[in-house]
Amino acid sequence: MRSRVRSLALSCALAVLPARAAGGPTWRAVVEKSQITLHVFKKGLFSAAAHDHHFVPTQWRGTASFDEANPSTLQAELVIAADSLRDRQPSLSQEDREKVNRQAAGRDVLDAARYPEIRFTTAGGLERAAAASSGDKADRLEGTLAGTLALHGRERPVSVRVVAKKDAKGWWAHGSARFKQSDFGIEPYSGYLGTVAVHDEVQLDYELFLAPAQ
């Protein structure tokens, strides 16, 4: 219990400390103006009777930092509480959504009790970067972030597509990434002899507003 309390305290402390990359300011995702969605798609002979699932985390944080005069230096981190994913499939009843949420956080999928965080961190800067500017600093970016995804006790390389534009208030960014559940030791759901199942590959879409970190 004490170790869990210490871990929680450390996580809270890290949440308020911006991770600054050398030579550039730090930007923090504004949760209220942002959205992250993890899509799990159905398959199987009887998939017409099943549903795709669209999980949205309720507890997460994200930061990015880079030198605007050299946007390829972009570094980023995204941390999601594994037990905070909530299915937004509108065709399900509230009771069924809550059942799906429990299954997703349970031992057979994310095992959130043992692995409470899903974390993406960049391994380098923005690859294949294209930038535009109205002066000596970039105000539009496009490229790919190569990084490491830590999920279910395993770490694997994952690439994230990034398209971002800056206005007077901050940066607006969107993009997506795909990865396989099996790469992280998660067996994709399959029932009724495989006639109702989900694809191994899932897709994460994001739309973020990043404001200057205080």
C-alpha positions as CSV (number, residue, x, y, z in Angstrom):
1,M,0.0,0.0,0.0
2,R,2.8,2.4,0.9
3,S,4.5,1.8,-2.4
4,R,1.3,2.5,-4.3
5,V,0.9,5.7,-2.4
6,R,4.4,6.8,-3.2
7,S,3.9,5.9,-6.8
8,L,0.7,7.9,-7.0
9,A,2.4,10.9,-5.3
10,L,5.3,10.7,-7.8
11,S,2.9,10.5,-10.7
12,C,1.1,13.6,-9.4
13,A,4.4,15.4,-9.1
14,L,5.5,14.5,-12.6
15,A,2.1,15.7,-14.0
16,V,2.8,19.3,-12.9
17,L,6.4,19.3,-14.1
18,P,6.8,20.0,-17.8
19,A,9.3,17.8,-19.6
20,R,11.4,20.4,-21.4
21,A,13.5,19.5,-24.4
22,A,16.7,21.3,-24.8
23,G,16.5,24.6,-26.6
24,G,12.7,25.0,-26.8
25,P,9.6,25.9,-24.9
26,T,7.1,23.4,-23.5
27,W,3.4,23.1,-24.5
28,R,0.8,21.2,-22.5
29,A,-2.3,19.6,-23.9
30,V,-5.5,21.3,-22.6
31,V,-7.8,18.3,-21.9
32,E,-11.0,20.2,-22.1
33,K,-10.2,21.3,-25.7
34,S,-8.7,18.0,-26.8
35,Q,-9.8,14.5,-27.6
36,I,-8.1,11.1,-27.9
37,T,-10.0,8.1,-29.2
38,L,-8.9,4.5,-29.4
39,H,-10.8,2.5,-32.0
40,V,-11.2,-1.3,-31.8
41,F,-12.9,-2.7,-34.9
42,K,-15.1,-5.7,-35.1
43,K,-14.7,-8.7,-37.5
44,G,-16.0,-12.2,-37.9
45,L,-18.9,-14.0,-39.6
46,F,-21.5,-12.6,-37.3
47,S,-19.8,-9.2,-36.9
48,A,-23.0,-7.4,-38.2
49,A,-24.5,-8.2,-34.8
50,A,-21.5,-6.8,-32.9
51,H,-20.1,-3.3,-32.6
52,D,-16.9,-1.3,-33.1
53,H,-15.7,0.3,-29.9
54,H,-14.4,3.8,-29.5
55,F,-12.6,4.3,-26.2
56,V,-12.0,7.8,-24.9
57,P,-9.7,8.3,-21.8
58,T,-11.0,10.5,-19.0
59,Q,-7.6,10.8,-17.3
60,W,-4.6,11.7,-19.4
61,R,-1.9,14.3,-19.9
62,G,0.3,15.3,-22.8
63,T,3.3,17.6,-23.4
64,A,5.4,18.7,-26.4
65,S,8.5,20.8,-26.6
66,F,10.7,22.0,-29.5
67,D,12.6,24.9,-30.9
68,E,10.2,26.7,-33.2
69,A,13.2,27.7,-35.4
70,N,14.1,24.0,-35.8
71,P,10.8,22.1,-35.6
72,S,12.5,18.7,-36.3
73,T,13.5,18.8,-32.6
74,L,9.9,18.1,-31.5
75,Q,9.7,15.9,-28.5
76,A,6.4,14.7,-27.0
77,E,4.9,12.5,-24.2
78,L,1.4,11.2,-23.8
79,V,0.3,9.4,-20.6
80,I,-3.1,7.8,-20.2
81,A,-4.6,6.1,-17.1
82,A,-5.4,2.6,-18.3
83,D,-8.5,2.3,-16.2
84,S,-10.0,5.6,-17.4
85,L,-10.9,4.4,-20.9
86,R,-14.6,4.7,-21.6
87,D,-16.4,3.2,-24.6
88,R,-18.4,5.8,-26.6
89,Q,-20.2,3.4,-28.8
90,P,-23.7,5.0,-29.1
91,S,-25.5,1.8,-30.0
92,L,-24.8,0.2,-26.7
93,S,-26.9,0.7,-23.6
94,Q,-25.2,2.3,-20.6
95,E,-25.1,-1.1,-18.8
96,D,-23.4,-2.7,-21.8
97,R,-20.9,0.2,-22.1
98,E,-20.0,-0.2,-18.4
99,K,-19.5,-4.0,-19.0
100,V,-17.2,-3.3,-22.0
101,N,-15.3,-0.7,-19.8
102,R,-14.7,-3.3,-17.1
103,Q,-13.6,-5.9,-19.6
104,A,-11.1,-3.4,-21.2
105,A,-9.5,-2.6,-17.9
106,G,-9.6,-6.2,-16.6
107,R,-6.9,-8.8,-16.5
108,D,-7.7,-10.3,-20.0
109,V,-7.1,-7.0,-21.8
110,L,-5.2,-4.0,-20.3
111,D,-4.9,-5.4,-16.8
112,A,-4.9,-1.9,-15.4
113,A,-4.4,-3.0,-11.8
114,R,-0.9,-4.2,-12.7
115,Y,-0.2,-1.8,-15.6
116,P,-1.9,1.5,-14.6
117,E,-0.4,3.7,-17.4
118,I,-0.3,3.7,-21.1
119,R,2.7,5.9,-22.1
120,F,4.0,7.1,-25.5
121,T,7.4,8.9,-25.5
122,T,9.4,10.1,-28.5
123,A,12.6,8.4,-29.4
124,G,13.8,11.3,-31.7
125,G,12.5,14.4,-33.3
126,L,9.9,14.9,-36.0
127,E,10.9,12.7,-39.0
128,R,10.1,13.6,-42.6
129,A,9.2,17.0,-41.3
130,A,7.7,19.7,-43.4
131,A,7.3,23.2,-41.9
132,A,5.9,26.6,-42.9
133,S,6.4,29.9,-41.2
134,S,5.3,33.5,-41.3
135,G,8.6,34.7,-40.0
136,D,11.6,33.1,-38.3
137,K,9.5,30.5,-36.4
138,A,7.3,27.7,-37.7
139,D,3.6,28.0,-37.4
140,R,2.6,24.9,-39.3
141,L,4.2,21.4,-39.0
142,E,3.7,18.0,-40.6
143,G,5.6,14.8,-40.2
144,T,6.0,11.6,-38.2
145,L,7.0,11.1,-34.6
146,A,8.9,7.9,-34.0
147,G,8.6,6.8,-30.4
148,T,8.0,4.1,-27.8
149,L,4.7,2.9,-26.6
150,A,4.6,1.3,-23.2
151,L,1.5,-0.8,-22.8
152,H,0.5,-3.9,-20.7
153,G,4.1,-4.2,-19.4
154,R,5.8,-4.2,-22.8
155,E,7.4,-1.5,-24.9
156,R,7.3,-1.4,-28.7
157,P,8.2,1.2,-31.4
158,V,5.2,3.1,-32.7
159,S,5.1,5.9,-35.3
160,V,2.5,8.8,-34.9
161,R,1.4,11.0,-37.7
162,V,1.4,14.7,-36.8
163,V,-0.2,17.7,-38.5
164,A,-0.1,20.9,-36.4
165,K,-0.9,24.6,-36.8
166,K,-0.2,27.5,-34.5
167,D,-2.5,30.5,-33.7
168,A,-2.4,33.2,-31.2
169,K,-3.5,30.9,-28.4
170,G,-1.4,27.8,-29.0
171,W,-0.9,24.8,-31.2
172,W,-3.7,22.7,-32.7
173,A,-2.5,19.2,-33.6
174,H,-4.1,16.1,-35.0
175,G,-3.0,12.7,-36.3
176,S,-3.2,9.0,-35.7
177,A,-1.2,5.9,-35.0
178,R,-1.9,2.1,-35.4
179,F,-0.5,-0.8,-33.5
180,K,-1.3,-4.4,-32.8
181,Q,-2.6,-5.6,-29.4
182,S,-0.7,-8.9,-29.8
183,D,2.6,-7.0,-29.9
184,F,1.9,-6.0,-26.3
185,G,0.8,-9.5,-25.1
186,I,-2.9,-8.8,-25.4
187,E,-5.0,-11.4,-27.1
188,P,-7.7,-9.8,-29.2
189,Y,-11.2,-10.8,-28.2
190,S,-12.7,-13.7,-30.0
191,G,-15.9,-15.5,-29.1
192,Y,-18.4,-18.0,-30.5
193,L,-15.6,-19.9,-32.4
194,G,-14.3,-16.7,-33.9
195,T,-17.6,-15.6,-35.5
196,V,-17.6,-12.5,-33.3
197,A,-14.2,-11.0,-32.7
198,V,-12.1,-7.8,-33.0
199,H,-9.1,-7.0,-35.2
200,D,-5.7,-7.3,-33.7
201,E,-4.7,-3.8,-35.0
202,V,-6.3,-0.8,-33.3
203,Q,-6.2,2.8,-34.2
204,L,-5.6,5.9,-32.0
205,D,-6.8,9.2,-33.3
206,Y,-6.1,12.5,-31.5
207,E,-7.1,16.2,-31.8
208,L,-5.1,18.3,-29.3
209,F,-4.9,21.9,-28.3
210,L,-1.6,22.7,-26.7
211,A,-1.1,25.9,-24.7
212,P,2.1,27.2,-23.2
213,A,3.0,25.3,-20.0
214,Q,3.0,27.4,-16.9
